[in-house]
């Protein structure tokens, strides 16, 4: 029989949800992105992606993702 009792977190650096190192890495990469001046270019690309044809495609992909259908194989309700 498997022991399902909670055990103390290992001290080998493994983190679960709420990873401090993951948050720190994200924050550092975001700061570098901003410092390099890439925000305006990314915003322009996002604005272009919202043209009527691409916007419909993005909304469809978003709906599929929210429904857990990342490959588009489920039929819409």
ABEGO torsion letter per residue (X at the ends): XBBABBBBBBAAGBBBBGBAAAAAAAAAAAAAAAAAGAAAAAAAAAAAAABAAAAAAAAAAAAAAAAGBAAGABBBX
